[in-house]
Amino acid sequence: MTSVKEFRVDEPATADSLGRGAFVFTDDYSVFDWGKMPDEIPDKGASLCTMGAFNFELLESEGVPTHYEGVTTDATDGAVPLDDALDAAEQSSATPPSHAREDSGAAPREMVIELTQVPDLPFEGDESADPSGYDYDAYHADAGENYLVPLEIVFRNRVPVGSSLRTRTDPADHGLDFDAWPDEAVDLDDPVVEFSTKYEEQDRYLAREEADRIAGTASIDDLESIAREANAVVTDRAADAGLTHEDGKIECLYYEGEVRVADVVGTFDENRFSYGDQQVSKEVVRQYHKRTQPEWVEAVSAAKAEADERGVADWKSLCERRPEPLDDRVVEAARDLYCAGTNAYVGRDAFDAPSLEAAVDAVRDL
């Protein structure tokens, strides 16, 4: 199980073949790598499933290979395209969608996918064998030629305030004519592609040479190329919906010499979007925690630093504070933002939600 979606295996992958299974999206959310937070955001899971399926179908229409097979609902027989699932669910229901989790209308929560192998990544704590302390050689020895690449490929079209890129690079590194990062979002003429770890307890951004080693047999050039293609597809669609696509990530599998897009693509959890000057993504909730629970956010940072110093992977056990639940009004505003944003992005009313402009106005007041 991941922090926000459950994972079901119907046919396991083998060394020679892909398997079959599904993601079942929950209403849980995670910020600052914490995992499951105290609250749920109603309809968030269906929002991510709907938007992710829409993007997979866009990618495949552009010839980008993925592991996506379709979505399922109570009104469908097996995996079907998103529009078919939404149409079938709407036709089978005489009542309009509601805000309640168990009655979220037509939107699906289950995405059928092909499965690849995901070996264990041992943590040895031995920096003489690997600077990270993780044994990637063991991972790839078990992975063979059919595996999930243990990287996240990050792309950035804009550098908003709060982006980690501001702490790791200077504007001149990206051809920008600033002495220092300004106190406003900065658009990039050419998207930046970076690589970070996926399975380590704390994410690390990697130099290209180390990313290439961690990727195993998969070509780092192919990973970058497919990330740029995915970024272009999502960016164009976002613009059509009145949104600005700021940054995001993909994950990939490697099978029979081909890199395919895996996990989920272009949702409000994986990517940052904005509407005017307002974030439309998980970043809204993340920044709310920074404003209202700064002691917990600081404790998380301190625990991660201590784990680094001790050479241990489990930083959460070192954290002295726990997050508090959100106010009901914040949960409702977050729910409406996810749902209104998804409606705008997919171009149909999959959810009973206010307009995107109204949902954005509501979160501005948080």
FENCOR-V298268 format. One record per residue. N is the residue number from 1. D_CENTER is the distance of its C-alpha to the mean C-alpha in whole Angstrom. Layout:
BEGIN
N,D_CENTER
N,D_CENTER
END
This chain:
BEGIN
1,15
2,11
3,11
4,10
5,11
6,14
7,15
8,18
9,20
10,23
11,24
12,23
13,23
14,26
15,27
16,28
17,26
18,22
19,22
20,21
21,19
22,16
23,13
24,15
25,12
26,14
27,14
28,13
29,11
30,11
31,11
32,13
33,12
34,14
35,13
36,15
37,16
38,20
39,19
40,17
41,16
42,18
43,17
44,13
45,12
46,14
47,13
48,9
49,11
50,14
51,11
52,10
53,13
54,15
55,13
56,13
57,17
58,17
59,16
60,19
61,21
62,21
63,22
64,18
65,18
66,15
67,16
68,15
69,19
70,18
71,18
72,21
73,22
74,26
75,27
76,26
77,28
78,25
79,22
80,23
81,21
82,19
83,22
84,25
85,23
86,23
87,26
88,27
89,26
90,28
91,31
92,31
93,31
94,33
95,32
96,29
97,26
98,26
99,23
100,24
101,21
102,24
103,25
104,22
105,24
106,23
107,19
108,18
109,16
110,16
111,15
112,17
113,16
114,18
115,18
116,19
117,20
118,18
119,21
120,21
121,21
122,24
123,24
124,28
125,28
126,30
127,29
128,32
129,31
130,27
131,26
132,23
133,25
134,23
135,25
136,23
137,26
138,26
139,23
140,24
141,27
142,26
143,23
144,26
145,25
146,22
147,19
148,15
149,15
150,15
151,13
152,10
153,11
154,10
155,12
156,14
157,16
158,17
159,18
160,18
161,19
162,18
163,16
164,16
165,18
166,21
167,21
168,21
169,23
170,26
171,26
172,28
173,26
174,24
175,28
176,28
177,31
178,30
179,32
180,29
181,26
182,27
183,26
184,24
185,21
186,22
187,21
188,21
189,24
190,22
191,18
192,17
193,16
194,15
195,14
196,13
197,14
198,11
199,14
200,16
201,16
202,16
203,14
204,16
205,16
206,19
207,21
208,21
209,24
210,22
211,19
212,22
213,23
214,20
215,19
216,22
217,24
218,21
219,22
220,20
221,22
222,20
223,17
224,17
225,19
226,16
227,13
228,16
229,17
230,13
231,13
232,16
233,16
234,13
235,15
236,18
237,17
238,16
239,19
240,21
241,20
242,21
243,17
244,17
245,13
246,13
247,11
248,7
249,7
250,7
251,9
252,13
253,15
254,19
255,22
256,25
257,25
258,22
259,18
260,16
261,13
262,11
263,8
264,6
265,7
266,7
267,6
268,7
269,5
270,2
271,6
272,9
273,12
274,16
275,19
276,22
277,21
278,19
279,15
280,14
281,10
282,10
283,12
284,15
285,15
286,14
287,17
288,19
289,19
290,20
291,23
292,24
293,23
294,24
295,26
296,23
297,20
298,23
299,24
300,20
301,21
302,25
303,24
304,21
305,24
306,27
307,25
308,25
309,28
310,29
311,27
312,25
313,22
314,22
315,22
316,21
317,25
318,26
319,24
320,27
321,25
322,23
323,21
324,23
325,22
326,22
327,24
328,25
329,25
330,21
331,20
332,21
333,20
334,17
335,17
336,19
337,17
338,14
339,16
340,18
341,16
342,15
343,18
344,19
345,16
346,17
347,21
348,22
349,23
350,21
351,21
352,24
353,22
354,24
355,24
356,21
357,24
358,25
359,21
360,21
361,24
362,24
363,21
364,23
365,25
366,23
END
